Amino acid sequence: MNHSNWSAYMYDIHEYMRQQQALIQQLLSRVNELEEKLQNTKSNRIEKVEYHFDQLKIEQLDGTLHIGLSPQDLANLEEDCSIGQVKPPNYQPPLKQTIQAELNDYLHQNGPAMIRQLASEYNVGVDDGYPSILIQDMIKQLPGRIAFYEKEAHNQKNLRTKEELHAYIADKIKNEIDQSLRKYMDTQR
């Protein structure tokens, strides 16, 4: 091996190592700078999420959408959680939940028969899945209708007890369900 070639080879290696060391220092500097920026920036924290369900647009009626707990789910949850616990003797669920659960049961138990009977009365063809779609649509509207009639009842101020208020709201909504179904069947002729 020639001494001059060996010397040039060692010089090239030394020069390459010096360049690599400079690159490593530059990269370490950038990593430190990025870590510092990352620590100084606020984390993405979601403070408040607002849902505007009245702005939802439904293109197709199929599938299932569950948002939150229904009064029936809440009752089942209370039963599941009450193992080994005793509910207070005067426990009563909130009025709106009680009315909504009652009306849900009313629609599930009586709705299909009402729809078929009205369809027959108005000579409207109804397939097997149709009543459940109408019932689900009515159930979605219950909270708004309960709030409407509760406000109406408070404005009239002639209802003295919680039971009178409950009966008033439930009866008004049941009548509204019947009238709405009749009007709907009439338009389907």
DATAGI-V308143 format. One record per pair of residues at least 24 apart in sequence whose C-alpha atoms are under 7 Angstrom apart, sorted by the first residue. I is the first residue (numbers start at 1). J is the second residue. Records with the same first field share a line. If there is no record, write none. Layout:
I = J  J
This chain:
71 = 97  100  101
72 = 101
96 = 146
99 = 166  170
100 = 142
104 = 139
107 = 135
111 = 135
118 = 182  185
119 = 185
122 = 185  186  189
123 = 189
124 = 185  188  189
